[in-house]
Structure formats: C-alpha cells, structure tokens
Amino acid sequence: MLNATFCAQPPGSNAYLKNSLFATMQPFYFSLLYIQHSERRQGLILMHADRIFTNARLATMAPSHNGIGLIDHGMVATTAGRIIYAGPVRTMTADEITDCAGRLITPGLIDCHTHLVYAGHRAAEFEARLNGASYEEIAGAGGGITATVSATRDAGPEALIAASIPRLQALIDEGVTTVEIKSGYGLNEASELKLLQVIRQISATAAVDVATTFLGAHSLPPETAVDRQAYIHLLTKTLIPKIAKLNLAHAVDGFCEHIAFTPDEIAEVFRSARAHGLPVKLHADQLSNLHGAALAASFGALSADHLEYTDTDGVAAMARSGTVAVLLPGAFYTLRETQHPPIAALRSHGVRIAVATDLNPGTSPLRSLLLAMNMAATQFRLTINECLLGVTRNAAAALGRADVGALVAGYKCHLAIWNVETPAELVYQIGFNPLHQRIWSAS
C-alpha cells in the first residue's frame, strides 16, 4: 500500500499537532484534529489520511468562515469516509493523493425538496397553462396532484423505481450527494406506504443519501373529498403512528393552501407528528397567505417552503424558530408567478435560505439543481453566495442534518470537484454541467 507524504508547509509554520481527539462512530473511526503551535516544539507529527485531495480551491461552506469559506491552495483529507481536515495545504501522509489541478471543491450538493417518485406525466397540464388555465382551475377539474395520484396508485413498486431512478440520476450527475424525496402521490394507506417503501429501496441501492418525508397531507384524495376529517384521522391516528413505528420517514410535510389543507388541519397533522418524534416541514404561502410560515415556525419546523405570499410576521416567526426558508424557483417559473418570496425580509431577519428543484411532474419538472440556482439568482435576485449556501449548508439544515453540506472535520466525505475557475460559474451558466468528479461516502 502506498504511504505517501504530502508536504506543502512554508518553513517556520506554526501548524503543529498538539492534541488529537479520536471519536468513535460505529463502524468507522475518524479523527477530529486540533492543530496548534506548541511552545516547546518536539518536531512535526504527521497526520495520516486514507486520501488527500490537494492543489484545489475550496469553498468550505463552514459556519466558522465568512461567506462560502473560499480557500485558495487548499486540501481535503479523509479517513474511513469522513473528512478529517479541510483547509490550507499542510504536511500529511496518505495512502492516496489526488491532484485536483486547481479545480474548485465544494461539498456535495443537497436537493432538499423533491417529489421525484411518481408515475405518469402531466404534459397536458403544461399545455393547458399555456392556453390560460391556472393551477387552481386545473386542480379543480381533477388534474394536478389528483392526476398523478391516480397513475401512481396504479403503478407497482418496480415500475415506480424504474421511472424514478433516471430522475435521481440526473441530480447525481450534477454533483448531488444528498436528496430529499417526499411521498404524497398515494393519499391512502396502502399507496402511501408503498411509496415510502419504494423510497427506502431506492435509498438502499443508490449512491446518494436520501432523506424521506411523509407528505400524506399533500391533497385530499377524491374518495374523501366530502369527509375531510376522515382523512385527517387516517393521517394522524393510523399512518403517522405506523410510519414512525416502522421508521419509514425522517419528517412529516403538509400543503397549507386553500386548494389543500387549512391551518387547523395542518396543525392537527403536525401535533401527531411531533407526538411520534417526527420533525415537520411545510409547503407554505405559495398561492396565498394563510400564515403558513408562522404556523410552521410555531411547531419548530425544519423548513417552510415556497413562501411567495409570506408576510413580515411569518418571516420573523421563522427567524425566532430557526426554520429554514426553502425557495423553489422551478415552480415559480413553471406557474409564471409574479409574487416573489420576501427576500429582503428573510435577509434582514437572518433567516437561512435554501434552494431546491421541487422536482415533480406538474409544477416543477426540473431535474437540475444547477439550473435551480440560476433561476433563484435571476428571478429572486439571490447572490452567488446565497445560491451556493442554499444547496449546501442551508439545505442540510432544512433536512436537520449536521454531517453534510460543508467541508468540516467530522462531516461525511461528500465532495463535488468542478471544472471551473470561480464559484460564480456554477450559478451563471445555463445548460452547463462542469462536474469533474463526485465523491460520496455511505459512512
């Protein structure tokens, strides 16, 4: 086995190892390093890594760095699938050294809002919207979510997996290493459980981390449209307890809107989720202001998503609760919306902003997180840094994850290595995939 030494420290460097903290994470071990100057130098103790990525420009996204944490002449060292060092080049030994030839390394990208498991398509609705039909009119005529529910209920697990893998692969091919996938196209007990089991199967075989979200409160199924409380009872008394017991989901979501569920109904669903130990998130204030953002914040939601009609009180509530604002420019674009999310208020209140594809068959058939960043910058005027943080560190927060989304010691070795000179190139170009290499670790 190659035992190489990488040494790029200037003479007289103060980067000497004083203490090493070793922490066990079954079944792997990784080192968290604290490098300091020793007043009584005993010589240089070399840290050993499985692999080093060097001669790179880093965008660490680390909370301790300003902005996106740019480091010229940087390196990343990993052991057992975990980052043990990310920062300026330093002396280290490794079994394998990769020269990145000056390329940019970011954390693997995170798509924190998708509906990518479904059957069928809704191209006819796209054409109807071109002819003037609104989202609400299409839904009222039996289209929209209801149309996808019918096709998805009829599809078997194998067919759903076969249809979903290419959608997921498109994201992976652009450097995505973590993706959230929602249910919500079953809307009865058997079909929702089928969807969650399909997502579990995809998670077990795909080279990507999957966060599974139960979205039973997506729309009223046709068979219970006249008895809303019966469906809420199914969600709160049967499905959520069963899903929690079987560990089929990491979170519970809902759609709070006049064409979906009322704030009181969502609150009932969220109370059940919290009682069963599941965090919540919400499709909030997309088409009107039902104060969904404030409702989500009152339950300590991981995220509130869409937010086109959120008011200042809702933003302030999100700031107090730490709820992440997930912006979905693909749906804004597809529906030709004109009401922008309250970007200035989100900034002034210090609410973290994430960006996602909202990949779904109707309102955002978008399979590119890179394009989602461009849309967020162009339509919502997000900055380059906001876009990049929105698909890394802040997207991780929207999923309740503290082990991905940044190049930080102890985090998973999820890297995207890009053929670009500057981070802005990842946002401004359209139809451009500069990914050189994607590194994903299951550990």
N, C-alpha and C positions, 0 to 999 in steps of 0.2 A: 504494500500500500504506500502510495506517495505521501511523504511527510515533508511538505514544502514550507518554507518560511517566507512570509511577505514582510518586507521592512521598508517603510517609506517615511519614517520619522526624521525630522531635522535634528542635527546634533544639539545636545543640551535640552531635549524635550522634557517636559515635566510629566509626561504621560507614563507613570509607573504604577504598577499594580500594588496596591496596599492591602486591599481586602477582597476576598471573593465570597460571594454568598451563593450557596448552592441550594436550589429548591427542587423538590421532587414533584413532578406532575406525571402520575402514572398514565401510560407505562414508559414515559420518557423522562430524562433528566436534562435540565438546561441550567446554564449559569447566568446569573444576573451580576454584572460586573460594575464595580465602583472603582474607577481609575483615578488616582490622586498622586500628588507629589509626596514622596517620602523624604522627610527631613534628613534621615540617615540612610542614604541610598545603599542598598545591598546588591545593586545590579538590576538588570532588566529581567523580569519574569514574563515569559512569553505565554500568551493565552492561545489555546489550541481550538480550532473550529473544524467542523466537518467540511464546510465550504465557505469560500470568500468570494464575493462579487466586488471587484475593485476597479479603479480607474473609471469612476462613474460620477455623475452629478445626481445628488439625491434630493428628492422632495419628500421629507420625512413625515410631514403632517403631524409631527409630535406636538402635543399640547404645550410643552415647555419652550417651543420655538415660536418666533413671530411668523405670522403668515403661514406659508406652506412649508417652512423649515428648509429652505434651499441650502445645500452644502455642495460647493464645488470641491473636486478632488476628494470624493467620499468613497466609503466602502460599507458593505453589509456583510456580517459574518453570522453563520447559522450552525446550529448543532441540534440534531435529532428533531428537525422540522421547526425549530424555534429560532428567532433572532436572538443572538447574544450580544451583538454590537452593531450599531449603525451610527456613523459619524465620519469625521475626518479620518483619512488614512492613518494607520498606526501599525506598529510591529505585531505580527501574529503568525502562528503556524497553522497550516490547514492541510487536509487530505486532498482538497481540490481547490484550485484558484481559477476564477473566470474573469478575464479581462474584458470589461464592458466597453472599451474603446471610446470613452467619453459619453456614452449614452445616458439618458435620464432614467433613473429608477424611482418609481412611485410604489406605494402599497398597491396590492391587487385591488381592482375596483370593486365596488359594492353596489348592486342594484337593490335598493331596499323597499321597492314596491312593484310587484308584478302579479299578473293573473295568468301565467303562461300555460297552465294545464286546463285545456278545454277541447271540445270537439267542434268541427264546423268552422264557418266564417260568416262575416256579416257585410260582405261586399255590397249587397243590395241596399243596406242602410247608408253606406257611403254615397251611393248614387242618389238615394232619397234626400240626403242632406244637401247634395249639390243642387237638387231641384227645390230646395227651400224648406224641407221638413226639419223641425227642431228635435233635439234629444228627447224632450218630454213628449212630443207628438209620436215619435217612433215607439217609445216605451208604452204609451197609452194604446197603441194599435197592436200590441202583442209582440213587438220587436225588442231590440235592446237586449238586456240581460236575460229576459224570458226566452228569447230565441236560442241563445246559447245554452240555457238550462235544458231545453228540450233535446238538443243534439248531444249534450254531454251525458244526460241520463241514459240515452240510448247506446252510448259507446261503452265497450268493455275496457277493462284496465289495460290490456295490451294495446288496443287502438289508441287510448289516451297517451300512453307512454310513447308510442311511435310518433304521434303528432307533436308531442311536447319537446322531445329531445332536440329536434332541429332548432326550435326557438331558443332553447337553453344554450345550444352550441354556438349560436350567433353571438350571444353575450360573452361566452367564454373566449371566443376568438378575438374579442376586443379587450381582453385583459381582466374580465370579471372573475373574481375568485370566491365571492360570497353573493348569494342571491336569495331574496325573499320570494316565496311562492304562496299565494293565497288559494284557499278553496272558494266556494261561493257560487259555483255553477251547478250545484246539485239541488240544494234547497229542500231536501227531505233527508230523513235519517240515513237511509241506505246509500244514497248518492253522495252525500257529504262525506260519509265515512269512506266510501270508495275513493273519492278524490284525495283525501288525506293519506290513504294507504298508497295510492299512486305516487304522491309526492314523496312519501317515505322510500318507496322503491327507487325513485329517481335519485334521491339523496344517497342511497346506499351504493349506487353504481357510478354516478357522475363525479368527475374530478373537480368538485366545487362544494363549498359549504352551503347548505340550504337551511334557511330559517322558514319554518312552516307556520302559516297563520290561518286560523279558522275564521272564515268570513260567512258564516251562516246567515248573518243579518245583512245580506247584500241586497236582497229584494224579496218582496212577498211572493211565494210560489203561487201559481194560478189557482191551485186547489184550495188554498186557504185565504184567498183574497177577501172573502166576506167574513172571515173569522180571524182577525189579526192576533187576538190574544192566544188562540190555539197554537199559532206558530211560535209566538214568543215563549209560550210554555214549553214547546218542544225544544227550543234552543236552551232555555235556562234550566229546565228540570231533567232533560234527557241527554241532549247532545253534549253540552259543556261538561257535565259531570263525567260522562263516558269518555270524552276526548282527554280530559285531564287524567283519568284513571289509566288510560292506555298510552298516555304520553305521546299523543299524535300531533300536538301543536305546541308551538312556543309562545303564541299570543292569540288574542281574540280581537277581531276587527268588526266594524259596522259601517253602514252608509246612512248618515243622518241627513235626510233631504226630503222634500215634500213628495217626491216620487218613490221614496223608500220607507224609512222609519223615522218616527217622531223622536224628539229628545227624550221623552219619558220612556219610550220603548228601548232606546239605546241604553239609557241609564239602567233599566232592568237587566239587560244583557250584560252590561259591564259589572253590575253587582254580583251576578252569578260567576262571571269570570274571575273576579277578584276573590270571591269566596273559595274558589277552587285553585287558587295560586297561579292564575294566568294573567300576565300583564295585558294591557289593552292598547289599541290604536284606533284611529277613526278617519274615515272619509268625511271631511268636514267643510261646510260652507262653499261647496263647489258651484252650485247653481243659485243659491240664495243664502241669506244669513239667518240660520236657525240657531245661532250661537253655539255651533258645534265645537269650535275650537275651545271655548270656555268650558263646555261640557267635558271634552276630552281631558283638559287640564285638571278639572275637579277630581278626576279619577287617577291623576298622576300618569296619564298616557305616555307611552314611549314616543308617539308621534301623532300629529294631526296633519292630514294630507289633503292636497288641493288648495283650499284656503282663499279662493278668489274673492269671496264676499266676507271674509273675516274682518271684524272691526277692531278698533284700538283696545277695547276692553278684552276681547279674545286674545289678542297678542300679549297684553300684559299678563293675563292669566297663564298663558303658555310660558312666559318668562319666569313666573314665580314657581311653576311646577317643573321646569326643565324639559318640557315637552318639545321635541324637535319638529320644525316645520319642514314637511316634505313637499317640494314643489314638483309638479307633473306637467312639464311644458308640452309633452306629446298630446295630452288630452286637450289642453288649451288650444293648440294648433289645429287638431282634427275637428274640434267643435266650433272653430272660428270664434272663440270667445273674445270679448273686448274688456271685461272686468279683470284687471290684473291683481294678483296677490299683493298684500300690503308690504312690499319690500322695505320701504323706508321705515315703517313701524317695526318690522322684525329686526332690522339693524339697530334702531335706536334703543330697543328694549333688550338687545343682546340675545335674541332667540337664535339658536343654532339652525342653520338652513341646510337641508339635504336636497338632492336632485335624483330623480328616478325615472325609469321609462314608462311605468304604468302599463307595461306590455299586456294588452288584452285584445280581443277580436273586434271590438266595436269602436270605442272612443280613443284608443291609442295603440294601433297595431304597429308599434315601434320596437324594433329589435336591436337598437344601437344606443348604448349609454353615452358613447362619444357624441352622437348627434343630439341626445337629450341635453348634454352640456352646452352645445352650441345654441340650441333653442332657448335654454334658460338665460344665456348671455344676451341673445338677440332680442327675445320677446320680453324678458323680465329685467334686463339690464344688470344681471349679476356680474360681478367682477370675475376675472380669471381665477383668483384665489378662492372666491366663494364657490365657483363651479367645482374646482378640484377638491376642496374640502367637503363639498356636498356629495361626492361619490366615493369618499374615503372615510375620514374620521367622523364626520357628522352622520353619514349613512350608517356607520357602525353603531353610533349612539341611538339612532332610530330603531335599531334592532336589539338594543340592550346588550350589545357586545363590547367587551373591553379587552379583546385579544386580537382584533383585526382592525384595519383601517389606518395604521400608522407604522412607521419603521422605528420600533421601540424595543429595547431588550425585554424578552419575555413574551412578545407577541408572536403569533404564528408566522412562519415564513411564507407569506403571500406577497409576491412581488410581480410588478409589471415593468419590463425593460423596454424602452421606447426608442425608436429611431428618430429622435427629434433633438433640436438644439435648445429649445426653450419650452417651459411648461405651457405657454400660451398656444403652442401649435396643437396641443391636444383638444383645444376648445374651438379654435377659429376655423379650422378646415372642415369641409363638408364632404362626406363620402370618402373619407381618408382613414385608413387604419394603419398607423405606424408601429404596431406592436412587433417587437423583435423577439421577445421571449416572455412567457408567463410561467411563474413558479408558484405551485400550490402544494401545500402540505396538509395532510389529513390530521396530523398530530396536534 
